[in-house]
Amino acid sequence: MRIHHVGSMNVNPYERQLNKTEQTAKSANKKDKLEISLAAKELQEAAKFATARQEKIKRLKQQIQTGTYKIDEKAIAESILNYYFKK
């Protein structure tokens, strides 16, 4: 009776294990990466403007309450003209 080789030829189970450990080592070297989307960046900028706006409103309220707030008619007129005629 003659017995032939069972299974694939040139297959080394130790080599397969070595390849698996090398692959896990390669994947372990990968680093996490964080990317902030454009929309998130715009929201961060909007938040900065919101805090600045709140501070300005607070100052204006204090000026109105103390009676030191002065209206600049010329600036208001220029702003209205720019809004309607210089779009």
C-alpha positions in Angstrom: 0.0 0.0 0.0 1.3 3.4 -1.0 0.3 6.5 1.0 0.4 9.8 -0.9 0.8 13.2 0.8 -2.5 14.4 2.2 -3.3 18.1 1.9 -1.7 20.8 -0.1 2.0 20.8 -1.0 4.3 23.5 0.1 2.1 24.6 3.0 3.9 25.3 6.2 1.5 25.9 9.2 4.3 27.8 11.0 4.6 30.2 8.0 0.9 30.9 8.0 1.1 31.7 11.7 4.0 34.0 11.1 2.1 35.8 8.3 -0.9 36.3 10.6 1.3 37.9 13.3 2.9 40.2 10.8 -0.5 41.3 9.5 -1.6 42.1 13.1 1.6 44.0 13.7 1.0 46.0 10.5 -2.6 46.8 11.5 -1.4 47.8 15.0 0.9 50.4 13.6 -2.1 52.3 12.1 -3.0 55.4 13.9 -6.4 57.0 14.4 -7.1 60.1 12.3 -9.6 62.8 13.1 -11.0 65.1 10.5 -13.3 67.9 11.2 -15.8 68.6 8.5 -16.4 71.9 6.9 -19.8 72.2 8.4 -18.4 71.6 11.9 -15.8 74.3 11.3 -18.5 76.7 10.3 -20.4 75.9 13.4 -17.4 76.6 15.5 -17.0 80.0 13.8 -20.6 80.8 14.3 -20.3 80.0 18.0 -17.4 82.6 18.2 -19.6 85.2 16.6 -22.5 84.4 18.9 -20.4 85.0 22.0 -19.1 88.3 20.6 -22.7 89.3 19.7 -23.9 88.5 23.2 -21.1 90.7 24.7 -22.0 93.6 22.4 -25.7 93.3 23.3 -24.8 93.3 27.0 -22.7 96.5 26.5 -25.6 98.2 24.6 -28.1 97.3 27.3 -25.9 98.8 29.9 -25.4 102.0 27.8 -29.2 102.3 27.3 -29.9 101.8 31.0 -27.3 104.4 32.1 -28.4 106.8 29.3 -25.0 107.0 27.6 -26.1 105.3 24.4 -25.9 107.7 21.4 -27.5 107.0 18.1 -25.3 107.6 15.0 -27.9 108.7 12.4 -25.4 109.0 9.6 -24.2 105.4 10.1 -27.8 104.1 10.1 -28.6 106.1 6.9 -25.5 104.8 5.1 -26.4 101.2 6.2 -29.9 101.5 4.9 -28.7 102.9 1.5 -26.1 100.2 1.2 -28.6 97.5 1.9 -31.1 98.7 -0.7 -29.0 100.1 -3.4 -25.6 98.5 -3.3 -26.4 94.8 -3.3 
